[in-house]
């Protein structure tokens, strides 16, 4: 069965976990349509269901970014960071879920980066189950860390820093041109 037929089937039936794992792939082209609120709510539920340090999520912060002006600036600084000025490292996604972690040496046994990864994986699997595309974003997060002006706009709590992001949205068949 080809992937397009599978995606249609997935949207009509409830998907089990193993199907979501098998069907999940990185989507690098998105329609310019916002996801529905209930889809966002399901992604947030999946994120908060991720395993974390003894069930504690206080060392994680999840930011939903749908401000298109912010996303355009982030896309631009990410392209510059990658030394690819014509690239679109956010792939045109209209929703980005940014996972930030509490950075502190005071709890040596905690591994917030592992927990952030579990949260990101839950988001990508939930997106697949909902018929949405997703892709993990690492380089754009590194670019964001180097842009204090844009980072300040996120108004993260003290000692939190972005660790990983997930772009989500409706997959597009139109190619985004790479330089």
Residue pairs with C-beta under 8 A, 6 or more apart in sequence:
1 9
3 23
6 23
7 23
7 131
7 171
10 19
10 23
10 128
10 129
10 131
11 130
11 131
14 129
15 23
15 128
15 129
17 125
19 129
20 125
20 126
20 128
20 129
21 125
23 128
24 124
24 125
24 127
24 128
24 134
26 134
26 135
26 136
27 91
27 133
27 134
27 135
27 167
27 169
27 171
28 91
28 135
28 176
29 91
29 92
29 133
29 171
29 172
29 173
29 174
29 175
29 176
30 91
30 92
30 93
30 94
30 133
30 167
30 169
30 170
30 171
30 172
31 169
31 170
31 171
31 172
32 92
32 94
33 94
33 169
33 170
34 66
34 94
34 95
35 94
35 95
35 132
35 168
35 169
35 170
39 130
39 132
40 64
40 95
42 126
42 130
43 97
43 123
43 126
43 127
43 130
43 132
43 168
44 62
44 64
44 97
45 126
46 122
46 123
46 125
46 126
47 62
47 97
47 99
47 119
47 122
47 123
47 126
48 57
48 62
48 119
49 122
50 115
50 118
50 119
50 121
50 122
51 115
51 118
52 59
52 60
52 115
52 118
52 119
53 59
53 110
53 111
53 112
53 115
57 115
58 102
59 101
59 102
59 107
59 110
59 112
59 115
60 99
60 100
60 101
60 102
60 112
60 115
60 116
60 119
61 99
61 100
61 101
61 102
61 156
61 157
61 160
62 97
62 98
62 99
62 100
62 119
63 97
63 98
63 99
63 100
63 154
63 156
64 95
64 96
64 97
65 71
65 74
65 95
65 96
65 97
65 98
65 154
66 94
66 95
66 96
68 94
70 150
70 153
71 90
71 93
71 94
71 96
73 150
74 90
74 96
74 140
74 143
74 144
74 150
75 88
75 89
75 90
75 140
77 143
77 144
77 146
77 147
77 150
78 87
78 89
78 90
78 139
78 140
78 143
78 144
79 85
79 86
79 87
79 88
79 89
80 143
81 139
81 140
81 142
81 143
81 146
82 89
82 139
82 143
84 178
84 179
85 179
86 177
86 179
87 178
87 179
88 176
89 137
89 139
89 140
89 143
90 96
90 137
90 140
90 167
91 135
91 167
91 176
92 169
92 172
92 176
93 135
93 167
93 168
93 169
94 169
95 167
95 168
95 169
96 137
96 165
96 166
96 167
96 168
97 120
97 123
97 165
97 166
97 168
98 141
98 154
98 162
98 165
99 116
99 119
99 120
99 162
99 163
99 164
99 165
99 166
100 116
100 154
100 156
100 160
100 161
100 162
100 163
101 112
101 113
101 115
101 116
101 160
101 161
101 163
102 112
102 159
102 160
103 112
103 159
103 160
103 161
104 159
112 163
113 163
116 163
116 164
117 164
120 136
120 164
120 165
120 166
123 134
123 166
123 168
124 134
124 136
124 166
127 133
127 134
127 166
127 168
128 134
132 168
132 169
132 170
132 171
133 168
133 169
133 170
133 171
134 166
134 167
134 168
135 166
135 167
136 164
136 165
136 166
137 164
137 165
137 166
137 167
138 164
140 165
141 162
141 163
141 164
141 165
144 150
144 151
144 162
145 151
145 161
145 162
151 162
154 162
156 162
